Amino acid sequence: MTDLAGAEDLVWASAEVRPEVVAAARRFAFVEGRVLEREGAALYAWGDAARLELPLGVDDLRGVRSVRDFLGRIRPFESPHTESTGDRTTPGGPIALGALAFDPKGWSELIVPRMVVVVNGDHRHAIGIGSKQHVAAMLDDFPFAVGAEAPTPRPSDEPPDRFDLASARPHEDFRRRVSVAVEAVRAGNLDKVVLVREVIVTANRPVRQHHLLERLRALHPSCFAFAIDGFVGASPELLVRRRGAQVASQPLAGTVARSGDPEEDRHLAAALLASSKERAEHRIVVDAIVATLTPLCSSLDAPDVPHLLALRNVAHLATRVTGSLANPLEGAPMPSALDLAAALHPTPAVGGWPREEAMNYLRKNEDVDRGRFAGPVGWVGSDGDGEWWIGIRSTLLEGPTARLLAGVGIVADSDPAAELAETQLKLQALLAAAVRP
């Protein structure tokens, strides 16, 4: 659990910044910082004011709640530069961000950055966090806080131009694992389990996060792009967003390829929407999210019929779940965005169902270290607002090596060859950005 005493030595301050400073902050964070970015909103962060460990994972509710307690103990720094952001949709105080482990019992960590530039539409401000001396110096001298030009990123090394690709295990091994999982489902041991495949890309030079991020943003502009300490991706799947009492989630399950031909894509989409297998798999995910959020909400809406979310090379069945959190008992805070993410993760879209049975099955049978793949990626503020996405369509970078993973949901009538093909389709979204000879 987070040591709250460390917060007593920290203060925070916020100041508006100009658009050109945001652009410079973006370039800087892409190269050597941390990035959370989607259409119309972004966090560009760097430095560590604190690191908040969750050694028992997000299943440790006391540990999860201690993150908000820590942020709440960081005091505002009084300064002529300090301003109220005046915008409920952007964090105006300390935040913690992170890419958490897929295994809800696995060690995870959140970072309280020293500096974060926050963008929401036309609203732009910087938040500095640290000791009194550090924050005072930032406000007086640090470019981002007072609107001067941001530092120029260091010149990047030349990007790689030679790549070796290898599946971590033979195709036959994956088809066999699918067959074994199908038998487990048919035997009634579980309703669904999600298996992943791993591909290793080895380049002749280090793979740089900014090269990958720039390509992902160009290829998948509607997705949530992220880069946190070697974990880089572009996720289409919102786990949960909280703004005040309003909550939203958009689970995805059910996939079909897109051909690029409008008429053919209409036929493919119609077949996906009509597929009883895909609709049943999707409904498992929606029902699990609704069951988790219902006790926490005064109202909750989840349409019976999913809609289609079209991406560059695939389309998914999607359902937009929205609601209002119930007023908590006197003296109790509303659940934070991180509390909600911990309660929802892992959804049946990335783990399976029932949750514990699926996770136990994966721990015994999958034999893949997912790390942060398919774990929650996002941020939470001291007021409890925030948003968390599912860390899919992602890669784990380490020097010249990139680990790419993709998952597929296995149900009673899953076909091993078709599930292998779906992993190839999903991996292509990352390979198109990572491999640029």
Order of alpha helices (4+ residues) and beta strands (2+ residues): beta-alpha-beta-beta-beta-alpha-beta-beta-beta-beta-beta-alpha-alpha-beta-alpha-beta-alpha-beta-beta-beta-beta-beta-alpha-alpha-beta-beta-beta-beta-alpha-beta-alpha-beta-beta-beta-beta-alpha
